[in-house]
Amino acid sequence: MTTLSPLGAATGDLARQVTGTVLVPGDPALADGTAAFNTAWPVRPIAVVAAADEADVAAAVRWAAARRLPVAVQATGHGLVAPVEDAVLVTTSRLSHVRVDPVSRTARVGAGVRWAQVIEAAAPHGLAPLNGSTSHVGVAGYTLGGGLGLMARRYGFAADHVRRLRLVTADGAIREVDATTDPELFWAVRGGKGDFGIVTEIEFGLVPVTTLYGGGVYFPGQAAAEVLHAYRQWVETLPEDTTTSVGLLRLPPDPALPEPLRGRFVVHLRYAHLGSAEEGAALLAPMRSAAPRLIDSVGEMPYTAVDSIYMDPTDPMPCHDRGTALSALPAEAVDRLLAVAGPGADVPVAMVDIRHMGGALARPAAVPNAVAGRDAAFSVYALGVLLGPAAGAVPAAVGAVIDAVAPWSSGSLINFLGPADRERVRSLWPEADLARLLAAKRRVDPYGIFTTGHSIG
Ligand SMILES: Cc1cc2nc3c(=O)[nH]c(=O)nc-3n(C[C@H](O)[C@H](O)[C@H](O)COP(=O)(O)OP(=O)(O)OC[C@H]3O[C@@H](n4cnc5c(N)ncnc54)[C@H](O)[C@@H]3O)c2cc1C
């Protein structure tokens, strides 16, 4: 006969307090209930609360707080950066409402919503959200971490457009947080990410965009030096209406990929321009001639097709990643990147992603927030897949990419930080901002129950 531990028995009490589902170890539905995009980390919670509404989130937090148990939150698992063990895991995928108000040009969405749902709901009104490279990512995690999107140089971070949040804090209270109700918490949570509680609903501004001149240009990996050096000079000429990035991709021999890319090392230029097609084509022309092109998909597209710019993978996989923000990308930095991850390097680094920042990103939000890395000129991010015989070599290879550009590092974007201890997370903010964040943290989470993601502690 199985005997339940006192904690195990108490989960029955938790189940009676929520409308949603409570899963415990041994439950056959647990694997589905904890499924994440990044499968690299063990997820072994004491209990999973699949919240049906915000009252469930509050009940789960109160139950955990009464026992001083850590509380983790998951929407999609794109941002898992540590194991989830001995914690109560609140999953938000059932908080899935999306309400678009075309008059105020805002969306109000549940914490479990992915960007795809917002894009679809906003498009009929001639509006678009500030999503990132893939619409499979969750709105809440992405936005609380800043949110560096496809129109970022024109509109800034997604967090800059947040109007209001509903947040369950460690006391189990459901707080309405905006610039008037609690300006300090509103500042902290927009950029401080999951440290202050669980967001149940988020309201943010949409932008009047229906089409882009955008897509991807793929070059052979052998041309990486020409393309990257051309890129770093070209971006200096671009207006704020143009947001771009370039990736070094080691692609798997996946039959679903177009033949010229399958199993190859390629350079991928991503392009999103908000002006006319003529202007977009003229601006892109120097890069189109930087090297022979394998594929060029850049053209006028509906905003609803934006996932085709990056073509990010959507199937779960075990990833290890790390990122940094740079104050500049001089020729020497490009040479150093090529030395560790270019065509001559045999390394298990699936992607090196170099994003051009600046423009509206560099200006404070209308209602200032805690987004770190705002003043960076570029973001560099490296990712490896922990599969196959080279899996063990991934962390060192990914680390070598970020170390290569360390002389130009000016901090990091929390969404691209990768696994990091408390000190590293703290180092993202200048001293005065960190002090404000710590004060907000102490006020709403005095015992530090929300510390399983990136946390200042
Ligand atoms: C393929 C891919 C593409 C990406 N592209 C971009 C990009 O273009 N731009 C960009 O800025 N980032 C990007 N990211 C990073 C992404 O924004 C972060 O990983 C983000 O944390 C994912 O949020 P999620 O809710 O989908 O993930 P989850 O793993 O479910 O959540 C991650 C973390 O977000 C926080 N969080 C989630 N929900 C809540 C909530 N309701 N309340 C409080 N905290 C919460 C918690 O700290 C949680 O640990 C990308 C990541 C991947 C894997």
The ligand as a MOL file (V3000), in Angstrom:
LIG
                    3D

  0  0  0     0  0            999 V3000
M  V30 BEGIN CTAB
M  V30 COUNTS 53 58 0 0 0
M  V30 BEGIN ATOM
M  V30 1 C 12.4300 29.8130 -30.1520 0
M  V30 2 C 12.5000 31.0320 -29.2530 0
M  V30 3 C 12.4070 32.2900 -29.8190 0
M  V30 4 C 12.4620 33.4310 -28.9990 0
M  V30 5 N 12.3730 34.6780 -29.5620 0
M  V30 6 C 12.4430 35.7920 -28.7820 0
M  V30 7 C 12.3820 37.0850 -29.3360 0
M  V30 8 O 12.2850 37.2530 -30.5600 0
M  V30 9 N 12.4540 38.1560 -28.5130 0
M  V30 10 C 12.5390 38.0070 -27.1460 0
M  V30 11 O 12.5560 39.0220 -26.4250 0
M  V30 12 N 12.6060 36.7860 -26.5850 0
M  V30 13 C 12.5650 35.6820 -27.3750 0
M  V30 14 N 12.6610 34.4350 -26.8100 0
M  V30 15 C 12.8380 34.3430 -25.3670 0
M  V30 16 C 11.4520 34.3190 -24.6800 0
M  V30 17 O 10.8670 35.5960 -24.7400 0
M  V30 18 C 11.6190 33.9150 -23.2290 0
M  V30 19 O 12.1330 32.6210 -23.1850 0
M  V30 20 C 10.3020 34.0000 -22.4620 0
M  V30 21 O 10.5860 33.8290 -21.0960 0
M  V30 22 C 9.3480 32.9320 -22.9200 0
M  V30 23 O 8.1400 33.0890 -22.2340 0
M  V30 24 P 7.0990 31.8750 -22.2060 0
M  V30 25 O 5.9700 32.2920 -21.3230 0
M  V30 26 O 6.8170 31.4690 -23.6050 0
M  V30 27 O 7.9670 30.7310 -21.5330 0
M  V30 28 P 7.8180 29.9650 -20.1260 0
M  V30 29 O 8.9770 29.0280 -20.1130 0
M  V30 30 O 6.4810 29.3880 -19.9610 0
M  V30 31 O 8.0630 31.0930 -19.0520 0
M  V30 32 C 9.3780 31.5710 -18.8680 0
M  V30 33 C 9.4580 32.4930 -17.6960 0
M  V30 34 O 8.6670 33.6530 -17.9530 0
M  V30 35 C 8.1050 34.1180 -16.7370 0
M  V30 36 N 6.6510 34.0010 -16.8320 0
M  V30 37 C 5.9290 33.2880 -17.7330 0
M  V30 38 N 4.6090 33.4550 -17.4780 0
M  V30 39 C 4.5110 34.2640 -16.4070 0
M  V30 40 C 3.4250 34.7940 -15.6510 0
M  V30 41 N 2.1640 34.5230 -15.9690 0
M  V30 42 N 3.6860 35.5930 -14.5970 0
M  V30 43 C 4.9730 35.8840 -14.2580 0
M  V30 44 N 6.0370 35.4120 -14.9200 0
M  V30 45 C 5.8050 34.6150 -15.9910 0
M  V30 46 C 8.6470 33.2530 -15.6260 0
M  V30 47 O 9.8390 33.8290 -15.1440 0
M  V30 48 C 8.9450 31.9560 -16.3740 0
M  V30 49 O 9.9350 31.1780 -15.7080 0
M  V30 50 C 12.6130 33.2930 -27.6030 0
M  V30 51 C 12.7320 32.0050 -27.0370 0
M  V30 52 C 12.6760 30.8870 -27.8510 0
M  V30 53 C 12.8310 29.5340 -27.2330 0
M  V30 END ATOM
M  V30 BEGIN BOND
M  V30 1 1 1 2
M  V30 2 1 2 3
M  V30 3 2 2 52
M  V30 4 2 3 4
M  V30 5 1 4 5
M  V30 6 1 4 50
M  V30 7 2 5 6
M  V30 8 1 6 7
M  V30 9 1 6 13
M  V30 10 2 7 8
M  V30 11 1 7 9
M  V30 12 1 9 10
M  V30 13 2 10 11
M  V30 14 1 10 12
M  V30 15 2 12 13
M  V30 16 1 13 14
M  V30 17 1 14 15
M  V30 18 1 14 50
M  V30 19 1 15 16
M  V30 20 1 16 17
M  V30 21 1 16 18
M  V30 22 1 18 19
M  V30 23 1 18 20
M  V30 24 1 20 21
M  V30 25 1 20 22
M  V30 26 1 22 23
M  V30 27 1 23 24
M  V30 28 2 24 25
M  V30 29 1 24 26
M  V30 30 1 24 27
M  V30 31 1 27 28
M  V30 32 2 28 29
M  V30 33 1 28 30
M  V30 34 1 28 31
M  V30 35 1 31 32
M  V30 36 1 32 33
M  V30 37 1 33 34
M  V30 38 1 33 48
M  V30 39 1 34 35
M  V30 40 1 35 36
M  V30 41 1 35 46
M  V30 42 1 36 37
M  V30 43 1 36 45
M  V30 44 2 37 38
M  V30 45 1 38 39
M  V30 46 1 39 40
M  V30 47 2 39 45
M  V30 48 1 40 41
M  V30 49 2 40 42
M  V30 50 1 42 43
M  V30 51 2 43 44
M  V30 52 1 44 45
M  V30 53 1 46 47
M  V30 54 1 46 48
M  V30 55 1 48 49
M  V30 56 2 50 51
M  V30 57 1 51 52
M  V30 58 1 52 53
M  V30 END BOND
M  V30 END CTAB
M  END
